[in-house]
Amino acid sequence: MKIAITHFNLTIESGDTRMALSIAQALKSLGHEVVIYAAEFNPETCFPNLNHGLDVKTVNSISPLSSTQGAHTLWGKVTERLRRIKAYNSTAKLMLDNLSRDLDLIICENDYSYKAGSDYKKINPSCRVIWIMNNPPFFRSPKIGFLKDIASRLISAYERVSAKKFGVSIDWIVVYDEATARLARSLNRPVQVIGNPVDFEKFYQSPKKINPLEHPLRLLSVGALTPQRRFEDTIETVSILRKKGYNCLATIVCNDHWASQEYLAQFKSFVHESGVESSLNLKFSGANDEELIKLYKESDIFIFPSNIAIWGVSVFEAMAAGLPAIISNVTDVAKALEEDKHALFAPPLSPSSIAKNVLRLVEDIELCKTVSSEGQNLVREKFNLKNYAIFLTNLSLSKSKS
């Protein structure tokens, strides 16, 4: 098949950029002809090892999409959002002009590039279009302040109308959880739920065996540096366990690509005042795949303490690497797993619960063995990247129903 993958911003390392590049590599390994179309692409800063060998074409947007970010006032945020919508619409049109005219399948992996895929159907009706909806563009959360909340509602309503207008030409919408599926179905398009995949073979390692008597107890957390990731809870867990007599250390890969100076200063202050700063290894610049594989190998337990409904590909990478995982029970990840079989669960904002689960894994060898092996088996069978690529191509050949 001749396949295009669309994504606006391939300049930073994030979950959705990794997803786009990983899918492209998997489809290419299956023998498909794959081209990625992007508005912005920096091969040096966006998973250089992962993008190696891929055909990426840029469409040169009128201005950097990042130029529509950074406002602080209410009016500034409203005008910023409107400028962003205008920039994304113009970029989608440029992308449409650059798409090859003989495609069999377009996979829209960015949450605004679906507009280019939708309009492409007018040019080539036989092409199938799949929108991988990681974050619905019309999603909103309640805002503090009456005016902010009203502005958010109005913009979200506009985004939903726009998504319905363009969505009529989308053959399938693919989402990773049922909550997103409910939002996607409001567009009256066929929806398939399948969790975001990982390259199982790349991250595979033998299931972990924990022995804190032989070496320090090593915790690992990975994700973007945001308040919602709650890396503070991982740090608090280290403090609790050290007070109980365990030589506990933690590595936190907290890529600061959002560059929030205010939160970065707040987080560093928390680290300094935690009393366990010397027991922490903080990686604000993130880590490439080779570094992550090494960290998974050197760590004992993976901690995913986010306090919001969020998906985390790093959880499944860690599980593929044989690490037992402790995750917040409010995350989307928890909905895809069985407690005490694939992972251990903890309430959000509860380092004491995380610490208790760490001790369960340390003290119960059979539980640790079960969670490590069953979690790994689940990733192998359900969240394997190559299986996901096959799923997408098979889905494109199936008949969609509104």
VOGU-3710 file (C-alpha; in Angstrom, 3 decimals, decimal comma):
1> mkiaithfnl> 0,000/0,000/0,000  1,006/3,608/-0,575  0,536/5,293/2,794  0,864/8,878/4,048  1,103/9,803/7,727  0,281/13,419/8,578  1,587/15,231/11,641  2,058/18,973/12,096  4,962/19,278/14,520  7,859/16,812/14,415
11> tiesgdtrma> 10,337/18,980/16,289  9,983/17,776/19,886  10,004/14,405/21,568  6,531/13,613/22,898  4,118/10,717/22,950  2,356/11,561/19,714  5,554/12,288/17,753  6,973/8,962/18,888  3,698/7,349/17,831  3,820/8,830/14,316
21> lsiaqalksl> 7,435/7,801/13,722  6,955/4,351/15,266  3,895/3,597/13,129  5,808/4,701/10,034  8,705/2,374/10,861  6,338/-0,538/11,556  4,411/-0,044/8,304  7,673/0,264/6,392  8,920/-3,016/7,911  5,746/-4,678/6,616
31> ghevviyaae> 6,658/-3,656/3,064  4,415/-0,615/2,621  5,555/2,596/0,920  5,340/5,244/3,650  5,802/9,018/3,551  5,337/11,342/6,525  4,035/14,848/5,800  4,792/17,434/8,482  4,610/21,201/8,835  7,776/21,267/10,937
41> fnpetcfpnl> 10,474/18,628/11,304  13,794/18,624/13,124  15,551/15,260/12,741  18,045/16,179/15,462  15,533/16,935/18,227  12,695/14,520/17,435  13,814/10,942/18,133  16,797/10,936/15,730  17,260/7,179/15,935  13,561/6,556/15,361
51> nhgldvktvn> 13,190/8,903/12,387  16,312/7,493/10,705  15,541/6,124/7,243  12,030/7,573/7,060  10,833/9,739/4,184  9,613/12,977/5,822  8,353/15,836/3,652  7,781/19,280/5,178  5,168/21,697/3,836  6,722/24,870/5,296
61> sisplsstqg> 3,909/26,485/7,260  3,628/30,276/7,027  4,919/30,749/10,586  6,134/28,350/13,306  3,146/26,752/15,019  4,892/27,282/18,355  4,503/31,043/17,800  0,837/30,655/18,808  1,723/29,601/22,357  2,783/31,385/25,517
71> ahtlwgkvte> -0,049/33,794/26,426  -0,927/34,372/30,090  -3,906/36,739/30,224  -7,481/35,706/29,429  -7,655/37,869/26,308  -4,202/36,701/25,302  -5,198/33,039/25,624  -8,391/33,580/23,612  -6,612/35,386/20,773  -3,802/32,837/20,951
81> rlrrikayns> -6,283/29,985/20,503  -7,909/31,753/17,551  -4,507/32,390/15,943  -3,653/28,741/16,469  -6,855/27,590/14,768  -6,138/29,894/11,817  -2,535/28,659/11,594  -3,601/25,021/11,760  -6,259/25,507/9,067  -3,785/27,161/6,698
91> taklmldnls> -1,217/24,450/7,434  -3,764/21,728/6,665  -4,414/23,348/3,276  -0,684/23,468/2,525  -0,381/19,829/3,528  -3,273/18,905/1,243  -1,526/20,583/-1,695  1,600/18,513/-1,045  0,027/15,085/-0,606  0,727/12,569/-3,360
101> rdldliicen> -2,380/12,075/-5,499  -2,273/8,250/-5,650  -2,418/7,298/-1,971  -4,192/4,175/-0,711  -4,317/5,255/2,924  -3,804/8,412/4,965  -3,190/8,093/8,702  -3,762/11,426/10,426  -1,743/11,128/13,623  -1,928/14,753/14,698
111> dysykagsdy> -5,179/16,113/16,018  -5,542/18,880/13,434  -3,935/17,277/10,386  -7,139/15,243/9,979  -8,477/18,226/7,999  -5,944/17,578/5,244  -6,887/13,896/5,164  -10,582/14,673/5,045  -10,286/17,115/2,138  -8,042/14,677/0,270
121> kkinpscrvi> -11,054/12,390/-0,227  -12,507/14,976/-2,617  -9,419/14,525/-4,798  -9,017/10,765/-4,421  -12,298/9,183/-3,213  -10,831/5,659/-3,221  -8,242/6,552/-0,574  -9,123/5,539/2,984  -8,553/7,975/5,839  -7,925/6,989/9,462
131> wimnnppffr> -7,763/9,638/12,178  -5,820/8,538/15,270  -7,450/10,828/17,806  -5,068/11,104/20,732  -6,649/14,308/22,037  -9,920/15,546/20,511  -9,379/19,162/19,371  -12,726/20,063/20,942  -11,892/18,544/24,345  -12,125/20,969/27,239
141> spkigflkdi> -11,742/20,852/31,002  -13,465/23,260/33,418  -11,551/26,519/33,855  -11,160/28,527/37,030  -13,004/31,814/36,584  -16,355/32,489/34,932  -15,000/34,336/31,883  -12,251/31,791/31,253  -14,750/28,957/31,416  -17,191/30,694/29,058
151> asrlisayer> -14,403/31,409/26,560  -13,288/27,787/26,767  -16,848/26,554/26,123  -17,290/28,800/23,076  -14,007/27,770/21,484  -14,682/24,094/22,214  -18,110/24,391/20,576  -16,530/25,952/17,488  -13,923/23,162/17,354  -16,650/20,502/17,564
161> vsakkfgvsi> -18,614/22,060/14,683  -15,422/22,204/12,634  -14,584/18,576/13,448  -18,055/17,449/12,358  -17,733/19,402/9,111  -14,402/17,842/8,187  -15,082/14,508/9,828  -17,698/13,411/7,293  -14,905/12,138/5,028  -13,045/10,222/7,733
171> dwivvydeat> -13,478/6,457/7,342  -12,398/5,481/10,844  -11,447/7,237/14,072  -9,035/5,254/16,247  -8,748/6,073/19,950  -6,887/4,511/22,866  -9,618/4,456/25,508  -13,390/4,431/25,949  -13,537/7,977/27,363  -12,024/9,379/24,163
181> arlarslnrp> -14,259/7,056/22,152  -17,351/8,696/23,652  -16,122/12,099/22,483  -15,194/10,731/19,057  -18,629/9,163/18,535  -20,207/12,614/18,845  -18,832/13,227/15,337  -21,027/10,416/13,970  -18,098/8,497/12,509  -17,077/4,850/13,050
191> vqvignpvdf> -14,782/4,495/16,068  -12,334/1,740/17,024  -10,689/1,511/20,450  -7,159/0,134/20,633  -4,398/1,173/23,021  -1,372/3,061/21,729  1,403/0,552/20,991  5,120/0,191/21,737  7,958/-1,536/19,939  7,914/-4,656/22,103
201> ekfyqspkki> 10,985/-6,258/20,570  13,053/-3,101/21,078  12,266/-2,776/24,786  11,984/-6,461/25,728  14,086/-7,660/28,673  13,675/-10,587/31,039  11,103/-10,009/33,821  12,595/-8,170/36,779  13,704/-9,840/39,992  14,007/-7,454/42,935
211> nplehplrll> 16,569/-7,964/45,684  17,129/-4,807/47,774  19,716/-6,700/49,859  22,079/-6,877/46,882  21,670/-3,338/45,539  19,663/-0,167/46,183  15,936/-0,241/45,447  15,675/1,717/42,196  12,462/3,447/41,112  11,832/4,973/37,685
221> svgaltpqrr> 9,288/7,497/36,367  9,142/8,858/32,805  7,126/11,636/31,170  6,886/15,313/30,335  7,494/17,748/33,180  4,008/18,944/34,112  2,155/19,290/37,428  -0,251/16,532/36,345  2,523/13,934/36,065  3,010/14,145/39,844
231> fedtietvsi> 6,701/13,270/39,906  6,526/14,802/43,369  4,774/11,613/44,497  7,665/9,472/43,250  10,035/11,685/45,234  7,842/11,440/48,338  7,849/7,657/47,921  11,644/7,666/48,015  11,525/9,702/51,219  9,029/7,325/52,863
241> lrkkgyncla> 11,027/4,218/51,947  14,336/5,696/53,061  12,790/6,530/56,427  11,788/2,855/56,659  15,433/1,869/56,222  15,528/1,064/52,511  18,349/2,388/50,360  15,898/3,725/47,792  16,874/5,753/44,720  14,810/7,182/41,868
251> tivcndhwas> 15,488/8,269/38,328  12,926/10,657/36,882  13,050/11,304/33,142  11,106/14,569/33,118  11,574/16,163/29,710  10,934/19,890/30,118  9,796/20,470/26,537  6,848/22,651/27,662  9,421/25,029/29,165  7,226/26,371/31,964
261> qeylaqfksf> 9,726/28,382/33,952  7,249/28,868/36,786  6,598/25,157/37,288  10,246/24,203/36,724  11,276/26,544/39,547  8,499/25,172/41,758  9,519/21,571/41,042  13,215/22,206/41,684  12,306/23,876/44,974  10,271/20,807/45,952
271> vhesgvessl> 13,231/18,558/45,121  15,599/20,694/47,190  13,270/20,654/50,192  12,432/16,936/49,922  15,420/15,800/51,947  16,276/13,118/49,371  17,769/15,245/46,586  21,010/13,258/46,656  18,997/10,073/46,018  17,438/11,435/42,828
281> nlkfsgande> 18,626/11,435/39,225  16,590/14,033/37,330  16,799/14,134/33,530  15,189/17,388/32,429  16,436/16,906/28,849  14,695/13,565/28,537  16,316/10,363/27,276  16,570/8,681/23,881  15,521/5,078/23,303  18,971/3,649/24,028
291> eliklykesd> 19,151/5,568/27,314  15,614/4,472/28,228  16,403/0,821/27,537  19,428/1,120/29,821  17,330/2,798/32,543  14,641/0,097/32,322  17,368/-2,521/32,716  18,912/-0,795/35,727  15,609/-0,055/37,512  13,447/-2,285/39,707
301> ififpsniai> 9,972/-0,721/39,680  8,204/1,727/37,378  6,008/4,432/38,940  3,269/6,260/36,993  1,616/8,575/39,548  -0,336/10,989/37,303  -3,437/12,515/38,894  -5,449/12,899/35,661  -6,919/10,610/33,006  -3,890/10,292/30,758
311> wgvsvfeama> -2,292/7,593/28,630  1,379/6,830/29,111  3,331/4,918/26,480  6,300/4,776/28,863  4,270/2,490/31,153  4,034/-0,119/28,407  7,688/0,286/27,450  8,581/-0,434/31,077  6,236/-3,428/31,157  7,785/-4,731/27,915
321> aglpaiisnv> 11,146/-4,417/29,661  9,890/-6,678/32,448  9,448/-3,998/35,114  6,555/-4,300/37,561  4,518/-1,083/37,399  2,651/0,895/40,029  0,182/3,281/38,429  -2,410/5,803/39,491  -5,883/4,292/39,312  -7,400/7,418/37,700
331> tdvakaleed> -5,256/7,202/34,566  -6,450/5,843/31,248  -3,692/3,261/31,534  -5,415/1,727/34,580  -8,539/1,114/32,515  -6,534/-1,103/30,160  -5,019/-3,243/32,928  -6,133/-5,706/35,582  -5,105/-4,739/39,111  -2,604/-7,025/40,863
341> khalfappls> -2,141/-8,956/37,630  -0,712/-6,561/35,045  0,202/-3,789/37,514  -0,434/-2,528/41,022  -2,748/0,463/41,461  -2,580/3,405/43,853  -4,891/6,379/44,420  -3,639/9,694/42,993  -1,752/12,073/45,288  -0,935/9,233/47,674
351> pssiaknvlr> 2,819/8,545/47,974  2,122/6,391/51,029  0,016/4,039/48,868  2,760/3,880/46,263  5,289/3,064/48,991  3,049/0,280/50,340  2,841/-1,232/46,865  6,610/-1,012/46,450  6,984/-3,005/49,672  4,415/-5,549/48,462
361> lvedielckt> 6,595/-6,186/45,416  9,762/-6,351/47,497  8,324/-8,709/50,113  6,155/-10,937/47,904  8,354/-12,658/45,321  5,428/-14,438/43,646  3,427/-11,207/43,290  6,415/-9,454/41,741  6,918/-12,363/39,344  3,241/-12,378/38,358
371> vssegqnlvr> 2,992/-8,639/37,745  6,258/-8,543/35,778  5,459/-11,507/33,531  1,726/-10,883/33,057  2,285/-7,211/32,321  4,924/-8,115/29,775  2,679/-10,735/28,154  -0,134/-8,184/27,852  2,110/-5,735/26,002  3,370/-8,512/23,723
381> ekfnlknyai> -0,150/-9,582/22,786  -2,217/-6,379/22,914  0,085/-3,359/22,606  2,676/-4,609/20,140  3,585/-1,998/17,511  3,714/-4,410/14,586  0,285/-5,817/15,451  -1,021/-2,249/15,629  0,309/-1,493/12,137  -1,381/-4,612/10,774
391> fltnlslsks> -4,593/-3,570/12,542  -4,530/-0,157/10,824  -4,047/-1,591/7,347  -6,750/-4,215/7,891  -9,088/-1,528/9,231  -8,516/0,565/6,120  -9,666/-2,351/3,974  -12,821/-2,942/5,987  -16,106/-1,225/5,264  -16,926/1,606/7,637
401> ks> -20,460/2,385/8,760  -21,605/5,731/10,081
//
